[in-house]
Amino acid sequence: MVLVFVEHDGGEPDELSLQALTFARGYAADAPVEAVMVGPGAAEAAPALGDHGVATVNVAEIDGGFAPQAWARAVAELAGRLSPAAVIAAGSDRGNEILAHAAVMTGCVLAANCVAATPGEPAEVTRMRWGGSLLEEARVHGAMALMTVAPHAVAIEPAPGDAPAVQAFAPELQEQDLVVRVSERVDTSTGGLSLADAPVVVSGGRGVGSAEGFAPIEELAELLGGAVGCSRAVTSAGWRPHTDQVGQTGTKISPDLYIPCGISGATQHMAGCKGAKKILAINSDPEASILASADYAVLGDVAEVVPAITAELRRARQTAAS
Ligand SMILES: Cc1cc2nc3c(=O)[nH]c(=O)nc-3n(C[C@H](O)[C@H](O)[C@H](O)COP(=O)(O)OP(=O)(O)OC[C@H]3O[C@@H](n4cnc5c(N)ncnc54)[C@H](O)[C@@H]3O)c2cc1C
């Protein structure tokens, strides 16, 4: 049996978790796949897993919002009881965090960001390292392998079956398990468009110069129906929140069009945007390494080029409308 930690939101299973379920079914072969879900809305999201080959959904009853150690305790306790061959989760921030805690609690090994795995003793995995620039072949020793699945490495393949049995359980928590927990959620003003899914992303780097310098970037992004991103130099300077960061330690994006403005193109940044279909770079330095990855480039000052593009787009749209 293979156990999968499934994330959910708004009563629906998360897309990356459905990818993890497809991966898990391949790993399990003919063995059953069970799921574990935690948090408000888990019971509502559970029945949908019947379309993804899950026989039983174990719903951990823990009051309140996300509490990494408490949720990991639920996964570890269940794994101790069910003795699965593997515990698998999405390679999301949450999936990696939960399984890292669960690995410590169970004394088992975690292989993060896997793209393929073959069961056995030891299990063999291929996993992404260095923001996807390197694929590592590794062996995972121990009776139970813990793995997270690299986002978008596996396409979701539904496997419709009977409605799963839903079993609630109350994990035995320790006092320190609830010390770290989400106490409040504040919505960002993205107008419902997420950086990861936006068809167009306009990002600013150090070359934008200041937090205020992002106003023309925001205007262009809005005009193109896109989202605003940034480099780590920007989040480190406190000009934008970390949720806007594109890169190895930020969000991985794959828009139709990516417009990096005043961004040099460090490997850690490119690791987050190499899925972009087209890149239009705006930079004042003809030697900037981002130009090597760009399909189009405008050499110039971001403070002049971005407003000029916006003005031209508005003019062209007005002409088309009249
Ligand atoms: C472990 C690790 C993880 C990291 N993760 C990430 C990550 O997830 N994302 C990320 O972005 N970085 C990440 N970094 C940092 C990364 O190495 C770079 O330092 C960072 O991407 C640089 O940001 P930048 O391109 O905005 O700044 P810089 O490298 O300083 O580049 C600024 C660019 O702006 C141009 N410029 C300057 N003025 C203007 C102007 N007026 N008009 C037009 N162009 C102008 C310059 O020519 C230059 O090309 C990571 C680093 C490490 C070590």
The ligand as an SDF file (V2000), in Angstrom:
LIG
                    3D

 53 58  0  0  0  0  0  0  0  0999 V2000
   20.5600   29.7490   -3.0330 C   0  0  0  0  0  0  0  0  0  0  0  0
   20.1410   30.9350   -3.8550 C   0  0  0  0  0  0  0  0  0  0  0  0
   18.8300   30.9900   -4.2840 C   0  0  0  0  0  0  0  0  0  0  0  0
   18.4120   32.0740   -5.0590 C   0  0  0  0  0  0  0  0  0  0  0  0
   17.1160   32.1200   -5.4860 N   0  0  0  0  0  0  0  0  0  0  0  0
   16.7370   33.1240   -6.3130 C   0  0  0  0  0  0  0  0  0  0  0  0
   15.4100   33.1730   -6.8410 C   0  0  0  0  0  0  0  0  0  0  0  0
   14.5440   32.3270   -6.5480 O   0  0  0  0  0  0  0  0  0  0  0  0
   15.0930   34.1900   -7.6760 N   0  0  0  0  0  0  0  0  0  0  0  0
   15.9920   35.1730   -8.0330 C   0  0  0  0  0  0  0  0  0  0  0  0
   15.6180   36.0820   -8.7990 O   0  0  0  0  0  0  0  0  0  0  0  0
   17.2340   35.1580   -7.5270 N   0  0  0  0  0  0  0  0  0  0  0  0
   17.6260   34.1670   -6.6630 C   0  0  0  0  0  0  0  0  0  0  0  0
   18.8850   34.2070   -6.1490 N   0  0  0  0  0  0  0  0  0  0  0  0
   19.7070   35.3990   -6.3460 C   0  0  0  0  0  0  0  0  0  0  0  0
   20.3810   35.4580   -7.7030 C   0  0  0  0  0  0  0  0  0  0  0  0
   21.6330   34.7860   -7.6320 O   0  0  0  0  0  0  0  0  0  0  0  0
   20.6510   36.9310   -8.1140 C   0  0  0  0  0  0  0  0  0  0  0  0
   21.3980   37.5730   -7.1140 O   0  0  0  0  0  0  0  0  0  0  0  0
   19.3760   37.7410   -8.3490 C   0  0  0  0  0  0  0  0  0  0  0  0
   18.5080   37.0480   -9.2260 O   0  0  0  0  0  0  0  0  0  0  0  0
   19.7600   39.0900   -8.9600 C   0  0  0  0  0  0  0  0  0  0  0  0
   18.6160   39.8740   -9.0860 O   0  0  0  0  0  0  0  0  0  0  0  0
   18.5500   40.9770  -10.2240 P   0  0  0  0  0  0  0  0  0  0  0  0
   18.7350   40.3480  -11.5510 O   0  0  0  0  0  0  0  0  0  0  0  0
   17.3210   41.7840   -9.9940 O   0  0  0  0  0  0  0  0  0  0  0  0
   19.7800   41.9440   -9.8480 O   0  0  0  0  0  0  0  0  0  0  0  0
   21.1760   42.1470  -10.5440 P   0  0  0  0  0  0  0  0  0  0  0  0
   21.8800   40.8800  -10.7560 O   0  0  0  0  0  0  0  0  0  0  0  0
   21.8620   43.2110   -9.7860 O   0  0  0  0  0  0  0  0  0  0  0  0
   20.8030   42.6950  -12.0000 O   0  0  0  0  0  0  0  0  0  0  0  0
   20.2240   43.9380  -12.2370 C   0  0  0  0  0  0  0  0  0  0  0  0
   20.0670   44.0790  -13.7490 C   0  0  0  0  0  0  0  0  0  0  0  0
   19.3820   45.2840  -14.0150 O   0  0  0  0  0  0  0  0  0  0  0  0
   20.0120   45.9220  -15.1080 C   0  0  0  0  0  0  0  0  0  0  0  0
   19.7300   47.3480  -14.9440 N   0  0  0  0  0  0  0  0  0  0  0  0
   20.2100   48.2090  -14.0140 C   0  0  0  0  0  0  0  0  0  0  0  0
   19.6450   49.4130  -14.1560 N   0  0  0  0  0  0  0  0  0  0  0  0
   18.7920   49.3080  -15.1910 C   0  0  0  0  0  0  0  0  0  0  0  0
   17.8920   50.2080  -15.8040 C   0  0  0  0  0  0  0  0  0  0  0  0
   17.7270   51.4620  -15.3460 N   0  0  0  0  0  0  0  0  0  0  0  0
   17.1570   49.7810  -16.8510 N   0  0  0  0  0  0  0  0  0  0  0  0
   17.2840   48.5200  -17.3340 C   0  0  0  0  0  0  0  0  0  0  0  0
   18.1190   47.6320  -16.7770 N   0  0  0  0  0  0  0  0  0  0  0  0
   18.8350   48.0090  -15.7030 C   0  0  0  0  0  0  0  0  0  0  0  0
   21.4760   45.5670  -15.0010 C   0  0  0  0  0  0  0  0  0  0  0  0
   22.1040   45.6710  -16.2730 O   0  0  0  0  0  0  0  0  0  0  0  0
   21.3990   44.1410  -14.5020 C   0  0  0  0  0  0  0  0  0  0  0  0
   21.3790   43.2440  -15.5930 O   0  0  0  0  0  0  0  0  0  0  0  0
   19.3220   33.1310   -5.3830 C   0  0  0  0  0  0  0  0  0  0  0  0
   20.6460   33.0420   -4.9370 C   0  0  0  0  0  0  0  0  0  0  0  0
   21.0480   31.9720   -4.1900 C   0  0  0  0  0  0  0  0  0  0  0  0
   22.4750   31.9050   -3.7400 C   0  0  0  0  0  0  0  0  0  0  0  0
  1  2  1  0
  2  3  1  0
  2 52  2  0
  3  4  2  0
  4  5  1  0
  4 50  1  0
  5  6  2  0
  6  7  1  0
  6 13  1  0
  7  8  2  0
  7  9  1  0
  9 10  1  0
 10 11  2  0
 10 12  1  0
 12 13  2  0
 13 14  1  0
 14 15  1  0
 14 50  1  0
 15 16  1  0
 16 17  1  0
 16 18  1  0
 18 19  1  0
 18 20  1  0
 20 21  1  0
 20 22  1  0
 22 23  1  0
 23 24  1  0
 24 25  2  0
 24 26  1  0
 24 27  1  0
 27 28  1  0
 28 29  2  0
 28 30  1  0
 28 31  1  0
 31 32  1  0
 32 33  1  0
 33 34  1  0
 33 48  1  0
 34 35  1  0
 35 36  1  0
 35 46  1  0
 36 37  1  0
 36 45  1  0
 37 38  2  0
 38 39  1  0
 39 40  1  0
 39 45  2  0
 40 41  1  0
 40 42  2  0
 42 43  1  0
 43 44  2  0
 44 45  1  0
 46 47  1  0
 46 48  1  0
 48 49  1  0
 50 51  2  0
 51 52  1  0
 52 53  1  0
M  END
$$$$
